């Protein structure tokens, strides 16, 4: 049988890029007068944090930023996948905290859902399934439910990391301060898109997974332990960590039905008011 050689590059896989999608909670409820300034403020925060996080070549990509109205899609070189998780996500949380402390009374709050994904995109417009999936991740049930957990604990950011980014960045040891135990595995689904169902990893800077878990409706959420590289089975109990502080957290969390576990930097604090699962709201 004679071989068939394609006459063009239609069968070539496009180069990979990493995508950051951010979406503002409650943007449609902002008075029209404040919509444009709020978006401009968000764009300025994100672009400033890229440089602070060691990502300095964003502007070299054509069509590198796509407007979503209430958010944006940022297309970056694939090598920045780990930096977009660590330190960018925590830097973003700190920047949003600073904005909250300094904003005027009539300025809207900035609370964000974010997703990080990697995959091939067709140049020059960077179109492809990877962009669609990154948007679906930020609009998925785990993203909204993690945002509910963040809001209840007065935190401004909830993030969902795709499994491909998690494996290449976090599990591969390329994130200096974040380890697998800081993430909660879930299944991303989107209402009205039954064909989309992907493994994802939930992260709320400032909260341990044990606090986030009750908010998720998935029956297969898992926090990987220190030696677990590919957790595959549902976990009956959620482990907040395996080091000395993590052991203390687990004991406090199980001693009372009202435990509230909050991560502050690298420490864990036990308080009152155990969070209850809530329906995601925008």
PyMOL commands that set and color helices and strands:
alter all, ss='L'
color gray80, all
select helices_A, chain A and resi 27-29+32-52+58-60+78-85+88-102+129-138+141-152+163-170+180-182+209-215+244-255
alter helices_A, ss='H'
color red, helices_A
select strands_A, chain A and resi 16-24+65-67+71-77+112-120+157-162+184-190+193-203+260-264+267-271
alter strands_A, ss='S'
color yellow, strands_A
deselect
rebuild
show_as cartoon
